[in-house]
């Protein structure tokens, strides 16, 4: 079968539209945390964005029970780069990473039961078999971080079950 000159010109607008539309279709959602093979510990957030939610957003770790995500938080960064038509597209949930065993995990995000994003990540517990460790305190100095001659003073924060930056010494 051959395509005539008229048919080729008719296909041109369709091909151009697909080229312009395809990148925006590919980036309508993102599971930012947890993902990227990064390490997670303590109490943190599951977060990301989705241009349009069709139903309840949830996430499952390693195929476990669904965890509800709160949808509609402001993400002006997503709006600014043109990924979505509005800024109220963020989702979030607070999570204690010590609920998972040490090692590699997979998070899968769902919209009304339909997968829309996934990420692989690592977790490490401070104390084996404990989700929350009370009564700890401590400080330490990370020397020459984030650059030579700069030190960061870190302090244990029980509320987040992790270290936070207390001071930057230049």
KEDRENVO-901807 format. One line per 5 residues: number of its first residue (from 1); their letters; for each residue x, y, z of N, C-alpha, C, O. Coordinates in steps of 0.05 Angstrom, whole numbers, plus 5000, padded with zeros to 4 digits. Example, Ala and Ser with C-alpha at 12.3 -4.5 7.8 and 13.67 -1.06 7.14 Angstrom:
1) AS) 5264:4886:5156:5246:4910:5156:5264:4934:5156:5285:4934:5169  5257:4955:5142:5273:4979:5143:5258:5001:5157:5268:5023:5161;
% end
This chain:
1) XXXXX) 5017:4976:5000:5000:5000:5000:5018:5025:5000:5037:5026:5015  5012:5044:4984:5027:5068:4983:5010:5091:4994:4986:5091:4992  5024:5110:5005:5011:5133:5016:5014:5156:4996:5037:5163:4989  4992:5168:4988:4993:5190:4969:5002:5216:4983:5003:5218:5007  5008:5236:4966:5017:5262:4975:4996:5275:4994:5004:5286:5014;
6) XXXXX) 4971:5273:4987:4950:5285:5003:4948:5271:5030:4945:5284:5051  4951:5245:5031:4950:5230:5056:4973:5236:5074:4970:5238:5098  4997:5240:5062:5021:5247:5078:5017:5273:5092:5023:5276:5115  5006:5293:5077:5001:5319:5089:4980:5318:5111:4981:5334:5130  4961:5300:5108:4940:5297:5128:4951:5285:5154:4942:5291:5176;
11) XXXXX) 4971:5267:5151:4984:5255:5174:5003:5274:5189:5008:5270:5213  5013:5294:5175:5033:5312:5187:5022:5325:5213:5036:5325:5233  4999:5338:5213:4989:5350:5237:4985:5330:5260:4991:5336:5283  4976:5306:5253:4973:5285:5274:5000:5278:5286:5002:5275:5311  5020:5274:5270:5047:5267:5280:5058:5290:5297:5070:5284:5318;
16) XXXXX) 5055:5314:5288:5065:5337:5304:5050:5339:5331:5063:5344:5351  5024:5334:5331:5009:5335:5356:5018:5313:5375:5021:5319:5399  5023:5289:5365:5033:5268:5382:5061:5274:5393:5066:5268:5417  5078:5286:5377:5105:5294:5387:5103:5314:5409:5118:5313:5429  5085:5333:5407:5082:5354:5427:5067:5344:5452:5074:5352:5474;
21) XXXXX) 5048:5326:5448:5032:5316:5470:5045:5294:5485:5041:5292:5510  5061:5277:5473:5073:5254:5485:5089:5261:5510:5086:5247:5531  5107:5281:5510:5121:5287:5535:5103:5295:5558:5108:5287:5581  5081:5309:5553:5064:5317:5575:5048:5293:5585:5041:5292:5609  5042:5274:5567:5028:5250:5576:5045:5233:5594:5036:5219:5612;
26) XXXXX) 5071:5233:5588:5090:5216:5603:5096:5227:5631:5105:5212:5648  5090:5252:5636:5097:5265:5661:5073:5278:5674:5073:5302:5679  5053:5261:5680:5029:5272:5693:5028:5264:5722:5009:5271:5736  5048:5249:5731:5049:5241:5759:5078:5233:5767:5093:5225:5750  5084:5235:5793:5110:5227:5802:5108:5219:5832:5097:5234:5848;
31) XXXXX) 5119:5196:5838:5123:5188:5866:5152:5196:5872:5171:5182:5864  5155:5218:5887:5182:5229:5893:5195:5216:5917:5219:5211:5918  5178:5210:5938:5188:5197:5962:5169:5176:5970:5146:5182:5975  5177:5151:5972:5205:5141:5969:5210:5133:5940:5191:5124:5925  5234:5136:5931:5242:5128:5904:5272:5130:5900:5287:5138:5918;
36) XXXXX) 5280:5124:5876:5308:5129:5868:5329:5113:5882:5353:5119:5880  5321:5091:5895:5341:5075:5908:5352:5088:5933:5372:5079:5944  5340:5110:5942:5350:5126:5964:5345:5111:5991:5329:5092:5992  5358:5120:6012:5355:5108:6039:5335:5125:6055:5336:5150:6055  5318:5111:6070:5298:5124:6087:5300:5112:6115:5303:5088:6118;
41) XXXXX) 5297:5129:6135:5296:5120:6163:5281:5141:6179:5277:5163:6169  5274:5133:6203:5259:5153:6220:5231:5157:6210:5219:5140:6195  5219:5180:6217:5192:5187:6209:5194:5208:6188:5207:5229:6192  5182:5202:6165:5184:5221:6142:5158:5221:6127:5136:5216:6138  5160:5228:6102:5135:5231:6086:5137:5214:6060:5158:5209:6049;
46) XXXXX) 5114:5204:6053:5109:5193:6026:5099:5218:6011:5079:5230:6019  5111:5224:5988:5102:5248:5974:5106:5247:5944:5122:5231:5934  5092:5264:5930:5094:5266:5901:5072:5283:5891:5060:5300:5905  5066:5280:5865:5044:5296:5853:5031:5280:5830:5043:5262:5819  5006:5287:5825:4990:5276:5803:4972:5297:5792:4957:5309:5807;
51) XXXXX) 4974:5302:5766:4958:5324:5754:4928:5322:5759:4915:5342:5766  4917:5298:5757:4889:5295:5762:4885:5268:5777:4895:5247:5768  4870:5270:5798:4863:5245:5813:4835:5237:5806:4817:5253:5806  4832:5212:5799:4806:5201:5791:4791:5189:5815:4766:5184:5813  4805:5184:5836:4793:5171:5860:4812:5174:5883:4828:5193:5884;
56) XXXXX) 4810:5155:5902:4828:5156:5925:4856:5148:5917:4860:5128:5903  4875:5164:5926:4903:5157:5922:4914:5141:5946:4909:5148:5969  4928:5120:5939:4940:5103:5960:4968:5094:5951:4975:5097:5928  4983:5083:5970:5009:5071:5964:5011:5045:5979:5000:5042:6001  5024:5026:5966:5029:5000:5979:5059:4995:5979:5072:5000:5959;
61) XXXXX) 5070:4984:6001:5097:4976:6002:5099:4946:6000:5087:4931:6015  5114:4937:5980:5118:4908:5976:5092:4892:5974:5090:4870:5983  5071:4905:5962:5045:4891:5958:5028:4890:5983:5008:4876:5984  5036:4904:6005:5021:4904:6030:4995:4919:6029:4985:4925:6007  4985:4926:6052:4960:4940:6054:4962:4968:6043:4984:4981:6045;
66) XXXXX) 4941:4979:6031:4942:5006:6020:4943:5027:6042:4929:5025:6063  4959:5047:6038:4961:5070:6057:4949:5094:6043:4958:5101:6021  4928:5107:6054:4916:5130:6041:4935:5153:6040:4950:5159:6058  4933:5167:6017:4949:5192:6013:4930:5216:6013:4908:5214:6002  4938:5237:6025:4922:5262:6024:4930:5277:5999:4953:5282:5993;
71) XXXXX) 4910:5283:5983:4914:5296:5956:4904:5325:5957:4885:5332:5969  4919:5342:5942:4910:5369:5938:4929:5390:5950:4922:5414:5951  4952:5382:5961:4971:5402:5972:4983:5418:5949:4986:5408:5926  4992:5442:5955:5002:5460:5935:5030:5452:5925:5048:5446:5941  5033:5450:5899:5059:5444:5886:5064:5465:5864:5062:5458:5840;
76) XXXXX) 5070:5489:5872:5076:5510:5851:5099:5503:5833:5100:5512:5810  5118:5486:5843:5140:5478:5826:5131:5462:5802:5142:5464:5780  5111:5445:5806:5100:5429:5785:5085:5446:5765:5087:5442:5740  5070:5466:5775:5056:5485:5758:5076:5502:5742:5072:5506:5718  5097:5511:5755:5117:5528:5742:5131:5515:5718:5138:5529:5699;
81) XXXXX) 5135:5489:5719:5149:5476:5697:5128:5466:5676:5136:5454:5656  5103:5472:5681:5083:5465:5661:5074:5436:5661:5062:5426:5641  5080:5421:5682:5073:5393:5683:5043:5389:5687:5031:5370:5677  5031:5408:5702:5002:5407:5708:4990:5434:5704:5004:5454:5703  4963:5435:5701:4949:5460:5696:4943:5475:5722:4935:5498:5721;
86) XXXXX) 4947:5462:5745:4942:5476:5770:4964:5467:5790:4979:5449:5785  4964:5481:5813:4985:5475:5833:4975:5456:5855:4992:5446:5870  4950:5452:5858:4939:5435:5880:4939:5406:5872:4917:5393:5872  4962:5395:5866:4965:5368:5855:4983:5350:5872:4988:5327:5865  4992:5360:5895:5010:5344:5912:4995:5324:5929:4972:5327:5936;
91) XXXXX) 5010:5302:5935:4999:5283:5954:5020:5276:5975:5044:5279:5970  5010:5268:5999:5028:5264:6021:5016:5246:6042:4991:5244:6045  5033:5232:6057:5025:5217:6081:5050:5216:6099:5072:5214:6089  5046:5217:6125:5068:5214:6144:5072:5184:6148:5053:5168:6150  5097:5176:6149:5103:5147:6152:5128:5142:6168:5148:5157:6165;
96) XXXXX) 5127:5122:6185:5151:5114:6200:5164:5091:6185:5155:5069:6184  5187:5097:6173:5202:5078:6156:5211:5053:6172:5216:5033:6160  5212:5055:6198:5219:5032:6215:5197:5011:6215:5201:4989:6226  5174:5017:6204:5153:4996:6202:5161:4975:6181:5149:4953:6180  5181:4982:6164:5190:4963:6144:5216:4950:6154:5232:4963:6168;
101) XXXXX) 5221:4926:6146:5247:4913:6153:5270:4927:6138:5265:4940:6118  5294:4924:6148:5318:4934:6135:5319:4921:6107:5314:4897:6104  5327:4937:6087:5331:4926:6061:5317:4942:6039:5309:4965:6042  5314:4929:6016:5303:4941:5992:5273:4936:5991:5263:4915:5997  5258:4957:5983:5229:4956:5982:5219:4969:5956:5234:4984:5943;
106) XXXXX) 5194:4962:5949:5181:4975:5926:5156:4988:5935:5139:4976:5949  5153:5013:5928:5128:5028:5933:5113:5031:5907:5125:5037:5886  5087:5026:5908:5070:5029:5884:5047:5047:5892:5033:5042:5911  5044:5069:5876:5023:5088:5881:4999:5082:5863:5003:5075:5839  4975:5085:5874:4951:5078:5859:4931:5102:5860:4930:5116:5880;
111) XXXXX) 4916:5104:5839:4893:5123:5838:4869:5106:5832:4865:5095:5811  4851:5104:5852:4827:5088:5851:4834:5059:5842:4819:5047:5827  4856:5049:5854:4864:5021:5848:4881:5017:5823:4889:4994:5818  4886:5038:5808:4901:5036:5783:4929:5047:5788:4932:5070:5797  4950:5031:5783:4977:5040:5788:4984:5064:5770:4978:5064:5746;
116) XXXXX) 4997:5085:5782:5006:5107:5766:5036:5114:5770:5047:5129:5755  5048:5102:5791:5077:5108:5795:5088:5086:5814:5073:5074:5829  5115:5083:5812:5128:5064:5831:5156:5073:5835:5168:5087:5819  5167:5064:5858:5195:5070:5864:5207:5048:5882:5193:5035:5897  5233:5045:5879:5248:5026:5895:5266:5042:5914:5277:5062:5907;
121) XXXXX) 5268:5032:5939:5283:5047:5959:5293:5028:5980:5287:5004:5980  5310:5039:5999:5322:5024:6020:5313:5035:6047:5308:5059:6050  5311:5017:6067:5306:5027:6094:5326:5014:6113:5336:4992:6109  5332:5028:6135:5349:5018:6156:5337:5027:6183:5331:5051:6186  5333:5008:6201:5323:5015:6227:5346:5021:6245:5368:5010:6243;
126) XXXXX) 5342:5040:6264:5363:5047:6283:5366:5024:6303:5388:5016:6310  5344:5013:6313:5344:4991:6332:5326:4969:6320:5303:4974:6314  5337:4945:6318:5322:4923:6306:5296:4918:6321:5295:4919:6346  5275:4913:6306:5248:4906:6316:5235:4927:6332:5217:4922:6348  5243:4953:6329:5230:4975:6343:5222:4996:6323:5239:5005:6307;
131) XXXXX) 5197:5004:6323:5188:5025:6305:5195:5052:6317:5200:5071:6301  5195:5055:6343:5200:5081:6356:5218:5076:6379:5213:5059:6396  5240:5092:6381:5259:5088:6402:5258:5113:6420:5268:5134:6412  5247:5111:6444:5245:5135:6461:5271:5139:6478:5287:5120:6481  5274:5163:6488:5295:5168:6507:5323:5172:6496:5342:5174:6512;
136) XXXXX) 5327:5173:6470:5354:5177:6459:5360:5207:6457:5342:5224:6454  5385:5214:6459:5394:5241:6454:5423:5239:6444:5437:5220:6450  5430:5259:6429:5458:5259:6419:5462:5281:6399:5444:5291:6386  5487:5288:6396:5496:5308:6377:5522:5299:6365:5538:5285:6378  5527:5306:6340:5554:5302:6329:5559:5322:6307:5540:5333:6295;
141) XXXXX) 5584:5325:6301:5592:5344:6281:5602:5330:6256:5619:5312:6257  5590:5337:6233:5599:5326:6207:5619:5347:6196:5611:5368:6187  5644:5340:6197:5666:5358:6189:5669:5359:6159:5665:5339:6145  5675:5383:6150:5680:5388:6121:5656:5379:6104:5659:5368:6083  5632:5385:6114:5608:5380:6099:5589:5404:6101:5585:5414:6123;
146) XXXXX) 5578:5413:6080:5578:5402:6053:5602:5410:6035:5603:5402:6012  5620:5425:6046:5645:5432:6031:5668:5435:6051:5663:5438:6075  5692:5434:6042:5715:5437:6060:5713:5463:6077:5707:5484:6066  5720:5461:6102:5719:5484:6120:5692:5490:6132:5690:5508:6149  5672:5475:6125:5645:5479:6136:5638:5453:6152:5642:5431:6142;
151) XXXXX) 5627:5457:6176:5619:5435:6193:5589:5438:6198:5579:5460:6201  5576:5415:6199:5547:5415:6206:5544:5401:6232:5553:5378:6236  5530:5414:6251:5524:5402:6277:5496:5389:6275:5476:5402:6269  5495:5363:6280:5471:5348:6279:5461:5340:6307:5478:5334:6324  5435:5340:6311:5424:5334:6337:5401:5314:6333:5385:5316:6314;
156) XXXXX) 5400:5294:6350:5379:5274:6349:5352:5287:6356:5350:5302:6375  5332:5282:6340:5305:5293:6344:5286:5269:6348:5280:5255:6328  5278:5264:6372:5261:5241:6378:5235:5241:6362:5226:5220:6354  5224:5265:6357:5198:5266:6343:5199:5256:6314:5180:5245:6304  5222:5258:6301:5225:5248:6274:5242:5223:6274:5247:5211:6252;
161) XXXXX) 5252:5214:6297:5268:5190:6299:5293:5191:6281:5299:5172:6267  5305:5215:6281:5329:5218:6264:5344:5244:6271:5336:5259:6289  5366:5248:6258:5382:5271:6263:5373:5294:6245:5365:5291:6222  5374:5318:6257:5367:5343:6242:5391:5362:6245:5407:5360:6263  5392:5381:6226:5414:5401:6227:5407:5422:6249:5387:5435:6249;
166) XXXXX) 5426:5424:6268:5423:5444:6289:5437:5470:6282:5428:5492:6288  5461:5467:6270:5477:5491:6264:5496:5485:6241:5504:5462:6237  5503:5506:6226:5524:5504:6205:5546:5523:6214:5542:5547:6217  5570:5511:6217:5593:5527:6226:5611:5532:6203:5622:5514:6190  5615:5558:6197:5633:5565:6175:5659:5576:6184:5676:5584:6168;
% end
